[in-house]
Each structure stands twice: as C-alpha cells, then as structure tokens.
Amino acid sequence: MTRFVRQTVIDARDAPATSSLSALIQWRRAWVTSPMMAVTSLVLLAAFCVFGWRFLQWAVVHAHWRGSDSAACPGDSGACWAFVVARWKPWLVGDYPLDQLWRAWASFAAFGLFWAWVVQRSHAAGMNRVLLGFILLPAVLLLVLIGGGPLAAVAPTRWGGLLLTLIVALATFASALPAGLCLALGRRSRLPVVRWLCTAFVEGMRSVPLLVVLFIAATLLPMFLPRGWNIDLFTRALIAFSLFNAAMAAEVFRGGLQAVGHGQFEAATTVGLSHFSALRLIVLPQAVTAVVPALVNIMIAVIKETTLLSIIGVNDLLGAVENGAKSPDWIGEPNILISGHVFLAVIYLAVCYGLSRYSRRLETAR
Amino acid sequence: MSRAVLVERLWDYAGQAVLLALVLWLAWSGLVNFLGNVRVLGLAAGYGFLDAEAGFQIAQSLIAFSPRSSYLDVVIVAALNSLLVIVLASVLSTLIGLVMAFGRLASHGLIRGAAATYVEVFRNIPLLLQILFWYFSAIAVLPGVGDSLAFGGALLNNRGLFLPRVQVTMAGGSTLVAGLAAFVGLFWLARRWLKTTARDNGWSLALSGAIIALLCLAPLALMRADFGIDNPQVEGFNVGGGFAVLPELAALTLGLSIYNSTFLAEIFRAGILSVPRGQAEAAATVGLSGVRAALLITLPQAMRVALPPAAGQYQTLAKASALAAAIGYPDIMQLVGGTVLSQTNQALEVMALVVLLYAAINLAIALAVNLLNRRLLWQQR
C-alpha cells in the first residue's frame, strides 16, 4: 500500500474567484434575469435619461439668470431663476428693515453654528444638551429679531420668507416639546380630572386638520378675547402651531413612556426616590432617549406644515414666493411661478431629507 | 382609611378641583367675551341660517344644487365633495404605495433605486407645495375654453374635464336600481358558489365565465331604459352642461395621492418585511408565480401588520384634504369654512360644524379600518 505524504509547503491559493465573472455577466445576472426584466430595465433607464436630460435643459442650459422683471424670462423653454435671484430679499427675510438686516443674518448664522454643533457630536451621547439648546435658541432668536431696549423694535408683520419659516419651526418645536411631555404625563396620571383633560385635548386636536386649527386661531380666537385685547396674527398662528404639535408630540412621548417598563419606576421608588425624582431621574431619561428619532420626524413635519401659514396670510417662505409671482413685475408667465415652485421644492427637499437622514442615523447609533 | 392617606388624597382632590375650576373659568370667560363681542357687532346666533337661501353657485356638486338651495344643501355638497376626493386619493395612494413598497424590495437595482427616489423625493416636499405645483402646471399646460380639446362628447380645457352627464328619468331610475340589485345578487351568488366548489376543473371555469358574461350583459340591458344625455358645450368663456371634473379636483387628488403614497409605501414595506421569508419560498416551491405569491401569500399577511398604521395615514389624508382651500376646490374647508362663514359671519357655529364634520370623517375611517382589521384577525385562527 503506497502512501503519499507531501514534503513541501505549497503556495497559498487565491480564494475562489467570484470576481472572475466578468463585470458584464454580473450586470446581466442582476438586471436581465428575464426578457421582461430586460425590457423594464431599458424602459426605466430611458425614462431616467430623457427626464434628466430635459430637466437639465430646462434648469441649466436654457435658464434665465439675470433681470428684474418678467421680460427677462421669455417663453417657457428655460427656468426663470432671475425671479429667484432678483427677489432674494422677500423670500429670505421678508420685509425686514434694510438697516437692521444684520440681526437676520446673525440669526441664520447662530442657527447654522448650532446645527453644525448638533450634527458633528457623537450620536451615542445624551441628547439633553441638544434638546435644551432647541428650547433656548428660539427664545434668544426671538429676542434678537423683535428687539426692544437698545435694538430698534421690528414687528413680526415685517418678517417673512425663510427667516419666518425658521423662527416658526424652531419656536413651535421649543414650545410643543415641553407641552407635549406634560400632556403625555398627564394622560398617565392617576388623577382622573388631569387624565380626562389631557386625553380630551390630545384626541380633539388629532381629529381636526391643522388648517382648521389655524383658521380658528385666525378668525375665531379674537372673538373670545375681551374687547380691546389684540394678539397679532403671527402670534396667534404660533399658538395654533404649538398646541397642535403639542398633541402630536404627546403621542410620541406616550409611546416612549410606555416603552419604559413599570418595574423601572417601582425599583426607583423602592430604593427611596420620591415619585417626582423617580420620574425625573429614571423614567424620563429612558423614555426621551427612546423617542429622539420620532421627535426629529415631528420636526420634519413641522417644517412642512409651516407652508400652511401662507393660506392664512402670514408671509412664510412659500407665501413670499407665491406673492412674488403675483407682483406687477413678475405676473403673467406661468413658467415663472413653476420655477419658483421648483426652487422651493429643492430647498424643502434638502432640509427635510437631511433631517430624515439624521433621524435614521440616530436610530442606528443607539 | 388612615389619616395619612386621607391627608395625601386631600391634596390630590384639592389640586384637581383647582385645575377643573381654572379650565371652567377659562371657558366661561371666553364664552362671556364671545357673547359680548357678538352683541356689540350685532351678529346672529344659532343654526337658523341653515334653512336660509345660499344664493351662490358651486362649481362641482354631486347632488342637484342651485343658488336657490339652502345652506344645509351647501354643507351636504361640501361634505360629498370632500368625501369624493378622500376616497379617490385613498384608493390611488394605496395602489401607488403597494407598487412602490414591492418596488423598494425588488432584487432589480434599477427598480429599487427608482422606487426609493420616488419615496424620498415626494415625502420630503410639503404637500401644499405639491398641490400648488400640480394645479398651476396643469392650468398652464391645458388650453383655454375657446380651444377646448374634444373627445367624443367630453371637453378638456383649463376649466376642467367636462363629461356628458346622464340624466335619469323616474322610469329609468327604477330600472337602474333593479338592474343594480340584480347585479349585486348575481355577483354574491357567483362568489358564494365559487367558494363552496372546487375551482380548478373545467366545469367551474366555464360556469364562472358564463356568470361573468351575464354580469357584464346585465348593465347593457339597462341601456334600453330611457336616459337623457346632457353633453357639455362651450358657451362664450365658460362651459355649460355636463359633469365637470375640476382641475382643482385633479390637482388635489394627484397631490394627496402622491404625497400619502410615499408614507403608505413605507408602512406596506414594513408589513411585507414582517412576513417570514419562508412564506414566499414555500409559495415558490408549490409553484406559484412571483406575482401570485406576492398577492395571495405575502400581501394578506403583511396587511395584518400594516393596517393599523395605514389607518392613521388614511386619517392624515382625510385631514390633509382641507388643503383644498388653497386652490379653491369646493370642499368642507373652502365652502363651509370659507364662503358660508363669510356670508353668515357666524364664526363659532360654522367652525364648530367644520370641526364636527372632520371629526366624523376621522371616526368613520377608524371604524371602517377596525372592522376590516377584525376580519383579517379572524382569518388568522
């Protein structure tokens, strides 16, 4: 019986060559699994190319960039970016006084710096300081923008565009979060009156469209105030936004509170913490951390909802562009309004998509 | 009860009493202010205005309406118009959402990419902006009334799509009702029969084919009944006669469908992912094609998970239909909260009506989905 024992070490062999399949074959396996799929691929690809090419032609090649009235944009073969460029002030800051504009720029810069700090910090770290920042920042911005004392006062009726959208979104978020947390805690209270009131408020708000709430704030609320009292439209709209989104946030927080097992609370009271301390030190940190991604989603919803302000006559970003297309210099060509809409779509898309990516990153970081 | 417990409870009761008193005081002083303001402004109160003559025409109504009709009719027309757009958009967004959900899970990279792009783009652009975009684009693209495009008896221009309206007489109406009853009855019988017998032999196929042919013939018989057809016609700068599908309705339906389909797609996708992979594999093993496996095996199980969040999305859609006010589609918000409010000046009564109507629609959706949900869960046993 002969045996063979290898005497020398052989060279290491390469791993089985998956890459020896040529790129073409790999591509075919993924895309052309059947004739039907091949046709689908081709049709989709053709649609992408045609649509992309036509959009490029419209948005870049044939676009009009300079000019101060609708004569700058003849025909509809190209986008009318001149409309966006010439009317930068209305859609960026509204009617804010020219000599006070630095306050608006400072607000944008402050928010930009704050947001940069939020995004670059570690996602696994606690969110307490971020949430605190989101509550303090709008208060500071409102003080700077309204003025008073050494700064000249600027009424909110003169704000507009992106500035107003930013302030409304931030202020809504800052007021709706604490209110929502209180409502959520109230719904779980052992005191029946508190529980009923909070439940009635949240469910009532959730069964009505936001537009109806805004309309009530705009038309009906002044009737319920004593004669002579006058709250301006901006503040009323802000109140409506806060109350509506407080109900939304309450449902999110309720979910977070339910996710914390009751044993946590019981254990905390067993080791001698008071009712309030157990809530503050044990339950709330866990509940809030669990719902931070959902809170970012509420922020996205709030940003999209701010467009409703234009319907009740507050000059937000959408309203500023709509009004611009109705101004004497730019009225007439539908292409101008469509260009404005596309421009707005890109802004909202960039902001909301960025936020949704952030929300997803927070979710996976946990 | 010990004294300590009693003292502790006392604080609870006192706190609740103070809170209740505060809320009641707020409501009471608001009401007093309101009544005072109403007296100073000299406005009417109560729902007496519902019987009064409205005095304006509505561009789209599903029931007979003229300026002589009452405000109550306005409310009914508005509610029906709202329901119309809600139902249309719900069905359309469900279909698009399903396609996109399966598209995002496809093995084909290009299809996956297209579906993902669609979802990410349209869910992140505000709904109002989308509705305005579709509305103004549609108006810009369509020709004026003078250059209306004609398809058979229908007209298409920037005032909308005008379809021939079928006018039913009394005799025609009763035939129609009888025919519909027969149709429903036959359909029910056929379904019942198909359920109780084996489906895969030639006999049952032939018979079900015959039944379906009969079902298709039944409406044809109705055509013999005397119907009048009211064709739309260009009258100066407007169109008279026919049934108008407004560009506002088209833009609102399109905007609502596309926006909500992205959220539904994510809900359906989560539902599909919750079905164990083995189900689809087993379906493939017993020889079902990809489409049949998806529709018969995966989807029914996915729906159990997806239905509760989808219900919330349908409610969101119903509430978002109030954005009709921005483009002037005659729905609850635009007609009741807008026109009726400005004509009667009775803000409290009118807005209470609007709130009630939306709350009722929301409740109806919740009930319908609950019923459906119970049915789905029943089959699980």
Contacts between the chains, C-beta under 8 A, distances in Angstrom:
chain1	res1	chain2	res2	distance
A	30	B	107	7.6
A	30	B	108	7.2
A	30	B	109	5.9
A	31	B	108	6.4
A	31	B	109	6.8
A	31	B	110	6.6
A	33	B	107	7.5
A	33	B	108	7.5
A	37	B	108	6.1
A	40	B	108	7.2
A	40	B	110	7.8
A	40	B	111	6.8
A	41	B	108	7.1
A	41	B	110	5.5
A	44	B	110	5.0
A	44	B	111	6.8
A	44	B	114	5.8
A	45	B	110	6.6
A	48	B	114	7.6
A	76	B	140	7.8
A	191	B	12	5.7
A	191	B	15	7.1
A	191	B	16	5.3
A	192	B	16	7.4
A	193	B	16	4.0
A	193	B	17	8.0
A	193	B	19	6.0
A	193	B	20	5.4
A	194	B	16	6.6
A	194	B	19	6.6
A	197	B	19	7.2
A	197	B	23	6.4
A	207	B	358	6.8
A	207	B	359	4.4
A	207	B	362	4.7
A	207	B	363	7.4
A	208	B	319	7.2
A	208	B	355	5.4
A	208	B	358	5.6
A	208	B	359	6.7
A	209	B	319	3.9
A	209	B	320	6.9
A	209	B	321	7.9
A	209	B	322	4.0
A	209	B	333	7.3
A	209	B	358	5.9
A	210	B	319	7.4
A	211	B	322	4.4
A	211	B	323	6.4
A	211	B	325	6.5
A	211	B	333	6.2
A	212	B	322	6.2
A	212	B	333	6.9
A	212	B	337	6.9
A	212	B	351	7.3
A	212	B	354	5.8
A	212	B	355	6.2
A	212	B	358	6.4
A	215	B	333	7.7
A	215	B	337	5.8
A	215	B	351	6.9
A	215	B	354	8.0
A	216	B	351	5.5
A	216	B	355	8.0
A	219	B	341	7.2
A	219	B	347	5.4
A	219	B	351	7.4
A	220	B	347	4.9
A	220	B	348	6.5
A	220	B	351	5.5
A	223	B	33	7.4
A	223	B	34	5.2
A	223	B	37	5.0
A	223	B	38	7.4
A	223	B	347	6.3
A	223	B	348	7.2
A	224	B	30	4.1
A	224	B	31	7.8
A	224	B	33	5.4
A	224	B	34	5.2
A	225	B	33	6.0
A	226	B	33	5.3
A	227	B	33	7.6
A	227	B	36	6.8
A	227	B	37	6.5
A	227	B	40	6.9
A	300	B	124	7.5
A	303	B	126	7.9
A	304	B	124	8.0
A	304	B	125	7.9
A	304	B	126	4.0
A	304	B	127	7.0
A	305	B	126	7.7
A	307	B	126	4.3
A	307	B	127	8.0
A	307	B	128	4.4
A	307	B	129	6.0
A	308	B	128	6.2
A	308	B	323	7.7
A	310	B	128	7.5
A	310	B	326	7.9
A	311	B	128	7.5
A	311	B	323	7.8
A	311	B	325	6.3
A	311	B	326	5.1
A	318	B	126	7.3
A	318	B	128	6.7
A	318	B	129	6.1
A	318	B	132	7.8
A	322	B	132	7.5
A	334	B	136	6.0
A	334	B	137	7.6
A	334	B	139	7.0
A	334	B	140	3.5
A	335	B	140	7.4
A	337	B	136	5.4
A	338	B	133	7.2
A	338	B	136	6.5
A	338	B	137	6.0
A	338	B	140	6.9
A	341	B	129	6.4
A	341	B	132	6.5
A	341	B	133	4.5
A	341	B	136	7.2
A	342	B	133	7.9
A	344	B	129	5.7
A	345	B	125	4.9
A	345	B	129	6.1
A	345	B	133	7.2
A	348	B	124	6.7
A	348	B	125	5.4
A	348	B	126	5.6
A	348	B	129	6.7
A	349	B	121	6.4
A	349	B	124	5.0
A	349	B	125	5.5
A	352	B	124	3.8
A	352	B	125	7.6
A	353	B	120	6.2
A	353	B	124	4.7
A	356	B	120	7.8
A	356	B	124	6.6
